[in-house]
Amino acid sequence: MRQDGMFLPSRRQMLRQSGIGLGMLGLGGLLANETTLSAAEKAANPLAPKSPHFKPKAKRIIHLFMGGGPSQVDTFDPKPALEKYHGQQPSGAGLKTERKTGGLYKSPFKFYKSGKSGIEVSEIFPEIAKQIDDICVVRSMHTDIPNHEPGLLLMTCGNTQPIRPSMGSWLLYGLGSENQNLPGFVVLCPGKPVVGPALWNNSFLPGIYQGCHIQNLDPKKVIDHIQNRYLTSGTQRQQLDLINGLNKLHLERHPGDEQLDSRIQSLEMAFRMQTEATDVFDVTKEPAKIREEYGTGYFADACLAARRLVERGVRMVQVFYGAGQPWDDHSDIEKGHRAKAKDSDKAIAALLRDLKRKGLLEDTLVLWGGEFGRTPTSEGSSGRDHNNHGFSVWMAGGGVKGGLAYGATDEFGFAAVENKVHIHDLHATMLHLMGLDHEKLTYRYSGRDFRLTDVAGVVVKDILA
C-alpha cells in the first residue's frame, strides 16, 4: 500500500492473479525452474514446452534459406541432355516461366558421384558432397508461381498471399520452446530479404510466436538496447513488475487486447534475454579450430550461431544467405552460383559435421533450398529465369533418410515428373518429423480453422528413416 492509498500487488500476488494477461510468463521462469512449474503456470506460459501429437523424430529445425532461387541443374540435379541439346529448343523445353528464355543451356559445372550413395553433386559444393550420405536430396519439388514474393511467402508461410503465420510461428504455437530465456524462433539475416518481416511473422497467432530477426552478430550489437546501463537487474525487475501490474489492470478493463498482451510478453522476454542472448550469439567463445572449420563472414558465423541456438533449445532457426535475393542469377549463372557456393559450402558442411559430432543431427532437421528453381533454358547469353515447375531442396538429420535422391524432373530438369513434392507436402513432412499432424495443427481465426498446409499437403513417407 502506497501513502496515497493506491495498492500495488506483490510479485507473487501478480503471478497468482495474471490469468489472462500472460505478463508473468517471464516471472514464472524467474521464480521457479521450468521443470518445477505447476500446471497452472505452464498453462499461462505460451512458450512452455507442449506435447506433440505423436513421438517426434526431430526436436528442432535449421532452415538454410538460399533466397532468389538456386538452379537445380547446376547444383543437385545433373542433366546430360542439356549438353546434347545445348542451344536448341526441343519439345518439352518451352514451359512458361516469368520471362522469355532461349534454348537449352548446359551447366557450366561438372558433377561428381559422391559418398557411398553415389549421389551426383555439382563441383561447386565439394564440402557438402562429402556429407551427402547424411543428406536426402528431393529433386521433384514444385511450387505455384515463378516470381519471388509469392514464392517466398509460400515456402515460409504456406500461402502465396500475405499475411499468414510463418512455419516457425506454427512450430512455436504447436510445441512451445525448451529455453525460456531465448526466443523460440530466430531469424538470422544481414538486412532484409524480399518481402521482409512477413516471412517470419506471426500474423493472427499470438505475438510471442513471431520470429526474432537478428541482423548483426556482434554480441555487443546483436539486439539494440538489450542491456540496461543505468539500472541493476533487481531494479529492472521491480520496474517491469510495476509496468506489468499497470498493464494487467488495463487488460482487466479491456480483456482480449492481444497487442498489449504481446507487448507484456515481449518486455518479459527482453528482460530474460539479457542473461543469455549476448552469450549465445558470441561465436568467439567457440574454439579456434571450430571457427576455422566454419570459415569467415556473416553466413559462416550465422551457421555457427544456429548450432549454438538449437543446442540451447531454440525451436527453429532460419539462416538467410544474404539480404534481398542473392541467388537470383539472371545474367551469369556460372559466376554468380560459383561465388555464392564458395561462400556457403564450407559453412554448411561444417554445420552438418558439428551437429553430428555433438549428437544433435539425429533430432535436428536441416533444410537447404530456395523458393523455386531456375530454367534449364537460357535467359540472355548465360543466365537462367525463375522456374516453379521443378527444383531441388535437400534435408539432413531429424528422421530423414541420408544418401537418398528422391523424385525426378524431366530429362531437361524443367518440371517434376516422378514422385512430385509440392511445398505443402514438404511442410506436412517437416511437421510430421516434429511430431505434429499438419491437419490437426490449426488455429481458429475469422470464423475458420487455418493451418500451415492450407487444405493440402501429404507426408512424403518414402524419405522418412
C-alpha positions in Angstrom: 0.0 0.0 0.0 1.4 3.4 -1.0 1.0 6.6 1.0 -1.6 7.8 -1.4 -3.7 4.7 -0.8 -3.0 3.1 -4.2 -2.5 -0.7 -3.9 0.4 -2.3 -5.8 0.3 -6.1 -5.7 3.4 -8.0 -4.8 5.3 -10.1 -7.3 3.7 -13.4 -6.2 0.3 -11.8 -6.0 0.6 -10.7 -9.5 1.7 -14.1 -10.6 -1.4 -15.7 -8.9 -3.8 -13.2 -10.4 -2.4 -13.0 -14.0 -4.8 -15.5 -15.6 -5.4 -13.6 -18.8 -2.5 -11.1 -19.1 0.2 -13.7 -19.5 2.6 -10.9 -18.4 4.0 -13.1 -15.7 5.4 -15.8 -18.0 8.9 -14.5 -17.5 8.4 -14.0 -13.8 7.3 -17.6 -13.5 10.5 -18.7 -15.1 12.5 -16.5 -12.7 10.7 -17.7 -9.6 10.9 -21.4 -10.5 12.7 -23.7 -12.9 10.6 -24.8 -15.9 10.7 -28.4 -14.5 9.1 -27.3 -11.3 6.4 -25.1 -12.8 2.8 -26.0 -11.8 0.2 -26.9 -14.4 -1.4 -23.5 -14.0 1.8 -21.7 -14.5 2.6 -23.7 -17.6 -0.9 -23.0 -19.0 -0.2 -19.3 -18.5 3.1 -19.5 -20.4 2.5 -19.7 -24.2 6.2 -20.7 -24.8 6.2 -23.6 -22.3 7.1 -26.9 -24.0 4.0 -28.7 -25.2 3.4 -32.3 -26.0 3.4 -33.2 -29.7 0.7 -35.2 -31.4 2.9 -38.3 -31.5 6.5 -39.2 -30.9 8.8 -36.9 -32.9 12.0 -37.8 -34.8 13.1 -34.1 -34.7 13.0 -31.6 -32.0 14.2 -28.5 -33.8 14.7 -27.2 -37.4 17.5 -25.2 -39.1 16.4 -23.7 -42.4 19.2 -22.6 -44.6 17.4 -20.3 -47.0 19.0 -19.5 -50.3 16.8 -16.7 -51.3 16.5 -15.9 -55.0 16.3 -19.5 -56.3 19.3 -21.7 -56.8 19.5 -23.6 -60.1 18.7 -27.3 -59.7 20.5 -28.3 -62.9 23.7 -26.6 -61.6 23.7 -27.9 -58.0 22.0 -31.3 -57.2 20.1 -32.4 -60.4 22.5 -33.1 -63.3 21.1 -33.3 -66.7 23.3 -34.7 -69.5 20.6 -33.9 -72.1 21.4 -30.2 -71.6 24.8 -30.7 -73.2 23.3 -32.8 -76.0 20.7 -30.2 -76.9 22.6 -27.1 -75.9 21.2 -24.0 -77.6 18.2 -26.0 -79.0 14.5 -25.8 -78.1 13.2 -29.3 -78.3 9.6 -30.2 -77.3 9.2 -30.1 -73.6 11.7 -27.4 -73.1 9.4 -24.5 -73.6 7.4 -24.3 -70.4 6.2 -20.9 -69.5 8.0 -19.0 -66.7 8.2 -15.4 -65.7 10.3 -14.2 -68.7 11.0 -15.2 -72.2 14.0 -17.6 -72.4 16.1 -19.0 -75.2 17.4 -22.5 -76.0 18.6 -25.1 -73.5 21.7 -24.1 -71.7 24.2 -26.7 -70.5 25.6 -26.5 -67.0 29.0 -24.8 -66.8 29.8 -27.1 -63.8 30.8 -30.8 -63.7 29.0 -33.2 -61.4 30.7 -36.0 -59.4 29.3 -39.1 -57.7 29.8 -38.6 -54.0 29.8 -40.7 -50.9 28.9 -44.3 -50.6 25.5 -43.5 -52.0 27.0 -42.2 -55.3 24.6 -39.2 -55.5 25.9 -36.7 -58.0 26.7 -33.2 -56.7 28.0 -30.2 -58.5 31.6 -29.3 -58.3 30.7 -26.0 -56.7 29.8 -27.9 -53.5 32.8 -30.1 -52.8 32.4 -29.9 -49.0 28.7 -30.6 -49.0 29.4 -33.5 -51.3 31.5 -35.1 -48.5 28.3 -35.1 -46.3 26.0 -36.5 -49.0 25.4 -39.8 -47.2 23.6 -37.8 -44.4 21.5 -35.8 -47.0 18.2 -36.6 -48.7 18.0 -34.6 -52.0 14.5 -34.0 -53.1 14.7 -33.4 -56.9 11.0 -33.3 -57.6 9.9 -30.1 -55.8 7.4 -27.8 -57.5 5.6 -24.6 -56.5 2.8 -22.4 -57.8 4.2 -19.1 -59.1 7.5 -18.2 -60.7 8.2 -14.9 -59.0 9.8 -14.1 -55.7 7.2 -12.5 -53.4 4.5 -15.2 -53.6 7.2 -17.9 -53.9 8.9 -16.7 -50.7 5.6 -16.5 -48.8 4.6 -20.0 -49.9 7.9 -21.5 -48.8 8.0 -19.8 -45.4 4.3 -19.3 -44.6 2.4 -21.9 -46.7 0.4 -19.4 -48.7 1.2 -17.1 -51.6 -0.8 -14.3 -50.1 0.3 -12.1 -47.2 -0.1 -12.3 -44.3 -0.2 -15.8 -42.8 1.8 -17.2 -39.9 5.3 -18.5 -40.8 6.4 -22.0 -40.3 8.5 -21.1 -37.3 5.5 -19.4 -35.7 3.4 -22.5 -36.2 6.0 -24.7 -34.6 6.2 -22.4 -31.5 2.4 -22.4 -31.3 2.3 -26.2 -31.6 5.3 -27.2 -29.5 6.5 -24.2 -27.4 10.2 -23.7 -26.7 12.7 -25.6 -24.5 14.5 -22.4 -23.5 12.5 -19.6 -21.8 15.4 -17.2 -21.9 15.7 -17.0 -25.7 13.2 -16.5 -28.5 11.9 -19.9 -29.7 12.1 -18.8 -33.4 15.2 -16.9 -34.5 15.9 -15.5 -38.0 19.5 -14.7 -39.0 19.7 -12.3 -42.0 22.1 -9.4 -42.6 19.4 -7.0 -43.7 16.0 -7.9 -45.1 15.1 -10.4 -47.9 12.5 -9.6 -50.4 9.1 -9.3 -48.7 11.0 -8.8 -45.4 9.4 -9.5 -41.9 6.3 -11.0 -43.4 8.4 -14.1 -43.9 8.8 -14.7 -40.2 5.6 -13.0 -38.9 3.1 -14.5 -36.5 0.0 -13.0 -38.3 -3.1 -13.9 -36.4 -1.2 -16.2 -33.9 -0.3 -14.5 -30.6 2.6 -12.1 -31.0 5.0 -14.1 -28.8 5.3 -16.6 -31.7 6.8 -14.1 -34.1 10.4 -14.7 -35.3 13.2 -12.6 -33.8 15.2 -11.1 -36.6 19.0 -10.8 -35.9 20.9 -8.6 -38.4 24.2 -8.1 -36.6 26.1 -11.0 -34.9 28.4 -8.7 -32.9 27.5 -9.7 -29.4 27.5 -6.1 -28.3 25.1 -5.1 -31.0 23.1 -8.2 -31.7 19.9 -6.7 -30.2 19.6 -3.0 -29.8 19.2 -1.8 -26.2 19.1 -5.3 -24.7 21.4 -4.2 -21.9 20.4 -1.5 -19.4 23.4 0.6 -18.5 21.6 2.5 -15.8 19.7 0.1 -13.7 20.7 -3.1 -11.9 18.9 -6.4 -12.7 16.9 -6.2 -9.4 15.8 -2.6 -10.1 14.8 -3.5 -13.6 12.8 -6.4 -12.3 10.9 -4.0 -9.9 10.3 -1.6 -12.7 9.0 -4.3 -15.0 6.7 -5.7 -12.3 5.2 -2.2 -11.9 4.7 -1.8 -15.6 3.2 -5.3 -15.9 0.9 -4.6 -12.9 -0.5 -1.5 -14.6 -0.8 -3.3 -17.9 -2.7 -6.1 -16.1 -5.1 -3.6 -14.7 -5.7 -2.2 -18.1 -6.2 -5.7 -19.5 -8.8 -6.4 -16.9 -10.8 -3.4 -18.1 -10.2 -4.2 -21.8 -9.9 -8.0 -22.0 -8.7 -9.6 -25.2 -6.3 -6.8 -26.2 -3.8 -9.1 -28.0 -1.4 -6.2 -28.8 -1.0 -5.3 -25.2 -0.7 -8.9 -24.2 2.1 -9.4 -26.8 3.8 -6.2 -25.5 3.8 -7.6 -22.0 5.4 -10.9 -23.2 8.0 -9.0 -25.3 9.1 -7.0 -22.2 9.5 -10.1 -20.2 11.4 -11.9 -23.0 13.7 -8.9 -23.4 14.4 -8.9 -19.7 15.3 -12.6 -19.6 17.4 -12.4 -22.8 19.9 -10.1 -21.0 21.4 -13.1 -19.3 21.7 -15.4 -22.3 21.3 -13.7 -25.6 24.6 -11.9 -25.8 26.4 -15.2 -24.8 24.7 -17.5 -27.4 25.5 -15.2 -30.3 29.1 -14.7 -29.3 30.7 -17.2 -31.7 34.2 -16.1 -30.5 33.6 -18.3 -27.5 33.9 -21.3 -29.8 37.4 -23.0 -30.1 39.5 -21.6 -32.8 39.5 -24.9 -34.6 35.7 -24.9 -34.8 35.5 -21.4 -36.1 38.1 -22.2 -38.7 36.1 -25.2 -39.8 33.1 -22.9 -40.5 35.1 -20.2 -42.2 34.5 -16.4 -42.0 31.8 -14.0 -42.9 28.2 -13.4 -41.8 26.8 -16.6 -43.3 29.6 -18.8 -41.7 29.0 -17.1 -38.3 25.3 -17.4 -38.7 25.6 -21.2 -39.3 27.7 -21.5 -36.2 25.3 -19.3 -34.2 22.4 -21.6 -35.4 24.1 -24.6 -33.9 24.6 -22.7 -30.7 21.0 -21.7 -30.7 19.5 -25.2 -31.3 21.9 -26.6 -28.8 20.3 -24.3 -26.2 16.8 -25.4 -27.0 15.6 -22.8 -29.7 12.9 -24.5 -31.7 13.6 -23.1 -35.2 16.4 -21.1 -36.7 16.3 -19.6 -40.2 19.6 -18.6 -41.8 19.1 -16.4 -44.9 22.0 -16.3 -47.3 22.2 -12.5 -47.5 19.6 -9.8 -47.9 17.5 -9.3 -51.0 17.5 -12.3 -53.4 21.2 -13.2 -53.8 20.8 -16.5 -55.7 18.7 -14.7 -58.4 21.3 -15.1 -61.3 19.5 -14.0 -64.4 22.6 -12.9 -66.3 25.7 -15.1 -65.4 24.9 -18.4 -63.7 28.5 -19.6 -63.7 30.0 -16.5 -62.0 27.1 -15.9 -59.6 26.5 -19.5 -58.4 30.2 -20.3 -58.2 30.8 -17.3 -55.9 27.8 -17.9 -53.6 28.6 -21.7 -53.4 32.2 -21.0 -52.5 31.0 -18.6 -49.7 28.5 -21.1 -48.2 29.7 -24.6 -49.0 32.3 -24.8 -46.2 30.0 -23.4 -43.5 27.1 -25.7 -44.4 29.2 -28.8 -44.4 30.8 -27.7 -41.1 27.3 -27.2 -39.6 26.3 -30.8 -40.5 29.5 -32.3 -39.1 29.3 -30.2 -36.0 25.7 -31.2 -35.3 26.6 -34.9 -35.9 29.7 -34.7 -33.7 27.6 -33.3 -30.8 24.8 -35.8 -31.3 22.4 -33.2 -32.4 21.9 -34.1 -36.1 19.7 -37.1 -35.3 17.0 -34.9 -33.9 17.7 -31.6 -35.7 16.2 -31.3 -39.2 18.3 -29.2 -41.6 16.6 -27.9 -44.7 18.5 -26.3 -47.6 16.9 -24.6 -50.6 15.3 -21.5 -52.1 11.7 -20.5 -53.0 11.9 -22.1 -56.5 14.5 -23.2 -59.1 15.7 -21.9 -62.4 15.1 -22.8 -66.0 17.3 -25.2 -67.9 16.9 -22.7 -70.8 19.0 -19.6 -71.0 18.0 -16.0 -70.2 20.3 -13.7 -72.1 23.5 -15.4 -73.0 24.4 -17.1 -69.8 21.6 -16.7 -67.1 18.5 -18.6 -66.1 15.0 -17.4 -65.4 12.8 -18.5 -62.4 11.3 -21.9 -62.6 8.4 -23.1 -60.5 7.8 -26.4 -62.4 10.7 -28.3 -60.9 13.6 -27.7 -58.5 15.6 -29.3 -55.7 15.9 -28.9 -51.9 17.7 -31.2 -49.5 17.2 -32.2 -45.9 19.5 -33.9 -43.4 19.1 -35.3 -39.9 15.9 -35.2 -38.0 14.5 -38.5 -39.2 15.1 -38.4 -42.9 17.0 -41.0 -44.9 20.5 -40.0 -45.8 22.2 -40.8 -49.0 18.9 -40.7 -51.0 18.0 -38.8 -54.1 14.2 -38.7 -54.2 11.9 -38.0 -57.2 13.0 -36.7 -60.6 12.5 -33.9 -63.1 12.2 -34.5 -66.8 15.3 -35.1 -69.0 16.0 -31.4 -69.1 15.4 -30.6 -65.4 12.4 -28.3 -66.2 9.5 -30.0 -64.5 9.0 -32.5 -61.7 7.6 -35.7 -63.2 8.4 -38.5 -60.7 7.2 -38.5 -57.0 6.3 -34.9 -57.2 6.5 -32.9 -54.0 4.7 -29.6 -53.5 5.7 -27.2 -50.8 2.6 -28.1 -48.9 3.9 -31.7 -48.9 7.3 -30.5 -47.7 5.7 -28.6 -44.8 3.5 -31.6 -43.9 6.5 -33.8 -43.8 8.6 -31.4 -41.7 5.7 -31.1 -39.2 5.3 -34.9 -39.1 9.0 -35.2 -38.3 8.4 -32.8 -35.4 5.6 -34.9 -34.1 2.8 -32.8 -35.4 -0.2 -33.8 -37.6 -0.4 -31.0 -40.1 -4.2 -31.4 -40.4 -4.6 -31.1 -36.6 -2.3 -28.1 -36.1 -5.0 -25.5 -36.6 -5.9 -22.1 -35.3 -9.4 -20.6 -35.5 -9.4 -17.1 -36.8 -12.1 -15.0 -38.5 -14.6 -17.9 -38.4 -12.5 -20.7 -39.9 -9.6 -23.0 -39.0 -6.3 -22.2 -40.5 -3.2 -24.4 -40.9 0.3 -24.1 -42.4 -0.6 -26.5 -45.2 -3.9 -24.8 -46.0 -6.2 -27.5 -47.4 -3.5 -29.7 -49.0 -0.3 -31.5 -48.1 0.7 -35.2 -47.9 3.5 -36.6 -45.8 6.3 -37.9 -48.0 6.8 -41.2 -46.2 9.4 -42.6 -48.6 12.0 -40.2 -47.3 11.5 -41.0 -43.6 14.1 -43.1 -41.9 
